[in-house]
Amino acid sequence: MIEVGIAMLQGARREHIISLQNAAQNLDIDVNIRQLRKSSDIDGINALILPGGESTAMKIASKNEDLLDGLWKYITDFNIPVLGTCAGAILLSQQGLISTSIVRNAFGRQKESFQSKIRIGYPQEDDFHGVFIRAPRFLKGSKNPIAWLGEEVVGVLEGKKMALTFHPELTNDYRFHEWLLNEVIE
């Protein structure tokens, strides 16, 4: 049984749960999804999802229960696979867990949110439906790109940490959630 934690601070948490359940079904894997609300919920997880939302609000919301500090230590100590989407990607970058720099809300405000076909390089070259909501932007020089909007990098994979500026959980395409589960198996 694979234990996957989802930081329940903000964002499309329920959608990530549904995507994980569908990915596990596609891969014929037993998964237990643990909703992480405080640092004591973390121990024993095999993988982590950091959903989107507002990164500053997420940091403030986690302080009472020390969730994010506990997650950063756990990720560092155990090198578990992590999928960070939108604000989750921002947090990975701000903590130095990925080396690729990122800028918050760089695509604009809520009214500039959009959907577009993007190109992905995982598990092979293919198209993907990208959903961008107040999306951050990776700075030039992004390392290990795996997703592109035109020529712009919108996804990176550094070791076992995948950071995406879009929201795969808002689609019916579970390849990125399947990646997370496959990383645990491997």
C-alpha positions in Angstrom: 0.0 0.0 0.0 1.4 3.4 -1.0 0.8 6.2 1.4 0.4 9.6 -0.4 0.1 12.8 1.6 -1.8 15.9 0.3 -1.1 19.2 2.1 -4.7 20.3 2.9 -4.0 24.0 3.1 -5.7 25.4 0.1 -6.3 24.8 -3.6 -7.9 21.9 -5.5 -7.2 19.3 -2.8 -10.3 17.2 -3.6 -9.5 17.2 -7.3 -6.0 15.9 -6.5 -7.5 13.1 -4.4 -9.8 12.1 -7.3 -6.8 12.3 -9.8 -4.7 10.1 -7.5 -7.5 7.5 -7.1 -7.9 7.4 -10.9 -4.1 7.1 -11.4 -3.9 4.3 -8.9 -6.8 2.5 -10.6 -5.1 2.9 -14.0 -1.8 1.5 -12.6 -3.6 -1.2 -10.5 -2.0 0.0 -7.4 -3.4 0.2 -3.8 -3.0 3.7 -2.5 -4.0 5.3 0.8 -4.4 9.1 0.5 -3.6 10.9 3.7 -4.9 14.4 4.2 -2.1 16.3 5.9 -3.2 19.1 8.2 -0.5 19.1 10.9 3.1 17.9 11.2 2.1 14.8 13.2 0.1 13.6 10.1 3.3 13.3 8.0 5.2 10.3 9.3 5.1 7.3 7.0 4.1 8.9 3.7 5.8 7.6 0.6 5.0 10.6 -1.6 3.5 14.1 -1.4 1.3 16.5 -3.3 1.6 20.2 -2.7 -1.5 21.7 -4.4 -2.1 25.1 -5.8 -3.6 28.0 -3.9 -1.9 31.2 -2.6 1.6 30.4 -1.4 1.7 33.2 1.3 -1.7 32.2 2.7 -0.6 28.6 2.7 2.5 29.5 4.8 0.4 31.5 7.3 -2.2 28.7 7.5 0.4 26.0 8.2 2.2 27.9 11.1 -0.2 26.8 13.9 0.3 23.1 13.1 3.8 23.4 11.8 2.8 21.5 8.6 5.1 23.0 6.0 8.2 23.0 8.2 7.5 19.4 9.0 7.1 18.6 5.3 10.4 20.4 4.3 12.3 18.3 6.9 10.6 15.1 5.8 11.2 15.7 2.1 14.9 16.4 2.8 15.4 13.5 5.2 13.6 10.8 3.1 13.9 12.2 -0.5 10.3 11.2 -1.2 8.7 12.0 -4.6 6.8 15.3 -4.6 4.3 16.8 -7.1 3.9 20.6 -6.6 1.3 22.4 -8.7 1.1 26.2 -9.1 1.6 27.5 -5.5 3.1 24.1 -4.6 5.8 24.7 -7.3 6.4 28.2 -5.8 6.9 26.6 -2.3 9.3 24.0 -3.7 11.4 26.8 -5.3 11.3 29.1 -2.3 12.5 26.3 0.0 15.4 25.4 -2.4 13.9 21.9 -3.0 14.2 22.6 -6.7 16.9 24.9 -8.1 14.6 26.5 -10.7 13.6 30.0 -9.8 9.9 31.0 -10.1 7.9 34.2 -10.0 4.4 34.3 -8.5 1.3 35.4 -10.5 3.5 36.1 -13.5 0.8 35.3 -16.1 -1.4 37.9 -14.5 -4.4 38.2 -12.3 -7.4 35.9 -12.0 -9.0 37.3 -15.1 -5.9 36.4 -17.1 -6.3 32.7 -16.2 -6.5 30.5 -19.3 -6.4 27.0 -20.7 -4.2 25.9 -23.5 -2.7 22.9 -25.2 0.9 22.4 -23.9 3.6 20.0 -24.8 4.9 17.5 -22.3 8.0 15.3 -22.2 6.7 12.8 -19.7 6.3 9.9 -20.0 7.0 10.7 -23.7 6.5 13.7 -26.0 2.8 14.4 -26.2 0.1 17.1 -25.8 -1.6 17.9 -22.5 -4.5 20.3 -21.6 -2.9 23.0 -19.4 -5.1 24.9 -17.0 -3.3 28.1 -15.8 -4.9 30.0 -12.8 -3.0 33.0 -11.6 0.0 31.0 -12.7 3.6 31.5 -11.7 6.4 31.5 -14.2 9.7 29.8 -14.2 12.6 32.1 -14.9 14.9 31.6 -17.8 17.4 28.9 -17.4 14.9 26.4 -16.1 16.6 23.1 -15.4 15.2 19.7 -16.5 12.1 21.0 -18.4 9.3 18.5 -18.9 6.4 20.8 -20.1 6.2 23.7 -22.4 3.7 26.4 -23.4 5.0 27.2 -26.8 8.7 27.7 -26.0 8.2 28.6 -22.4 8.9 26.0 -19.7 5.9 25.4 -17.5 7.0 22.2 -15.8 10.3 20.9 -14.4 11.5 17.6 -12.9 14.5 17.8 -10.6 15.3 14.4 -9.1 12.1 13.2 -7.4 10.5 16.7 -7.4 8.1 17.7 -10.1 7.0 21.3 -10.2 4.2 22.4 -12.6 2.9 26.0 -13.1 -0.5 24.5 -14.3 -3.1 22.3 -12.7 -3.2 18.7 -14.0 -5.7 17.9 -11.3 -8.3 20.0 -13.1 -8.2 17.7 -16.1 -9.1 14.0 -16.7 -5.5 13.2 -17.7 -3.7 11.5 -14.8 -0.2 11.1 -16.2 1.4 13.4 -13.7 -0.3 11.6 -10.8 0.8 8.3 -12.3 4.3 9.6 -12.4 4.1 10.3 -8.6 2.9 6.7 -7.9 5.5 5.2 -10.3 8.3 7.0 -8.5 7.3 5.4 -5.2 7.2 1.9 -6.9 10.6 2.4 -8.5 
